[in-house]
């Protein structure tokens, strides 16, 4: 019984200490080309930044207690929303995009394809 209590306390502690960063960071590509100088907006906030010439960005989260999706807005008025929480299907492991120690890379072309396939 003591071991069970200790295990429950340990699991609770581990679940409370999050490895999620305070900054969204990563790379955005369209096919094999980096998305340069594209506006990245934290959804439901006025918080934004731009990608650099390599498609890289860093955006400080407006509220560390809430994780918002990111809106990608290019100069040709194209708008895409990137879901930050991934793996919400049955049997899949949940993870956060752009909030890990190692920066994530997202291909907007593939994101659009996945969205189109999931709508069908």
C-alpha positions in Angstrom: 0.0 0.0 0.0 2.9 2.4 0.8 4.4 1.7 -2.6 1.1 2.5 -4.3 0.8 5.8 -2.4 4.4 6.6 -3.3 3.8 5.8 -7.0 0.7 8.0 -7.1 2.6 10.9 -5.5 5.4 10.4 -8.0 3.1 10.3 -11.0 1.2 13.4 -9.7 4.5 15.3 -9.3 5.7 14.3 -12.8 2.4 15.4 -14.4 2.6 18.8 -12.7 6.2 19.6 -13.8 5.8 20.3 -17.4 8.6 20.3 -20.0 6.6 22.7 -22.1 8.6 25.9 -22.9 7.5 29.5 -22.5 8.5 30.2 -26.2 7.0 28.8 -29.4 10.0 28.0 -31.6 10.6 26.2 -34.8 10.9 26.3 -38.6 8.3 26.7 -41.3 8.6 25.4 -44.8 6.5 25.2 -47.9 7.7 22.1 -49.7 11.5 22.5 -49.6 11.6 26.3 -49.3 11.7 28.1 -46.0 8.8 30.4 -45.4 10.6 33.7 -45.1 9.2 36.9 -43.4 5.8 35.3 -42.7 3.8 36.6 -39.8 3.2 34.1 -36.9 0.3 35.1 -34.6 -0.6 33.4 -31.3 -4.3 32.7 -31.7 -6.8 34.8 -29.6 -4.0 37.3 -28.8 -2.2 40.3 -30.3 1.1 38.4 -29.9 3.1 37.9 -33.1 6.5 37.6 -34.7 8.0 37.0 -38.2 10.0 34.1 -39.6 13.6 34.9 -40.7 15.3 34.0 -44.0 15.7 30.4 -42.8 12.0 30.1 -41.9 12.9 30.1 -38.2 10.9 31.9 -35.5 10.7 32.4 -31.7 7.5 33.7 -30.1 7.2 34.3 -26.4 3.9 32.9 -25.2 1.4 35.5 -24.0 0.2 33.3 -21.1 2.2 30.3 -19.9 -0.9 28.7 -18.4 -2.6 28.5 -21.8 -1.4 27.0 -25.1 -2.8 28.6 -28.2 -2.7 27.5 -31.8 -0.5 29.5 -34.2 -1.9 31.4 -37.2 0.5 31.7 -40.2 -0.2 34.7 -42.4 1.8 35.3 -45.6 2.0 38.4 -47.7 -0.3 36.9 -50.4 -3.1 36.8 -47.8 -2.9 33.1 -47.3 -3.8 32.1 -43.7 -3.2 28.8 -42.1 -3.7 27.6 -38.5 -1.3 25.2 -37.0 -2.7 23.0 -34.2 -0.1 22.9 -31.3 -1.6 19.9 -29.6 -0.8 16.8 -31.6 -1.8 13.1 -31.4 -5.4 13.4 -30.1 -6.6 10.3 -31.9 -7.3 7.0 -30.2 -4.1 5.3 -29.0 -1.8 8.1 -30.0 0.5 9.9 -27.6 -0.2 13.6 -27.0 2.6 16.1 -27.7 3.0 19.8 -28.3 4.4 21.2 -31.5 6.9 24.1 -31.2 7.1 23.9 -27.4 9.8 21.2 -27.1 13.5 21.6 -26.3 14.4 20.7 -29.9 12.7 23.1 -32.4 10.1 21.5 -34.6 9.9 21.9 -38.4 6.5 22.0 -40.1 5.9 21.8 -43.9 2.8 24.0 -44.6 2.2 22.1 -47.8 1.9 18.8 -45.8 -0.3 20.5 -43.2 -2.8 21.6 -45.9 -2.8 18.1 -47.4 -3.5 16.5 -43.9 -6.3 19.0 -43.2 -7.9 18.3 -46.6 -7.7 14.5 -46.1 -9.2 14.7 -42.6 -12.2 16.7 -43.8 -13.0 14.0 -46.4 
